[in-house]
Amino acid sequence: RDNPPRHNRQFRPAEKPPLVAQYKLSGISSGRAVVRSAAGFQEVGVGTVLPGAGKVQSIRNVGGDWVITTENGVIVR
């Protein structure tokens, strides 16, 4: 017999982090990345603080695409 679950938890897909729109990923080399903004190009690594984006937490390849994760969202190409 079918019994309904006894909990009220709703399962939602994991939310995607917001895009940090003022930066675009331009290139990757040796664990560092180059990002482009209105102020120009900047080389960043884990720990770099980007105004409006916060501290860079990781630079990694996700499903063939490079992603920079910061305190306030992600930076992509």
Disulfide bonds with the S-S distance in Angstrom:
none
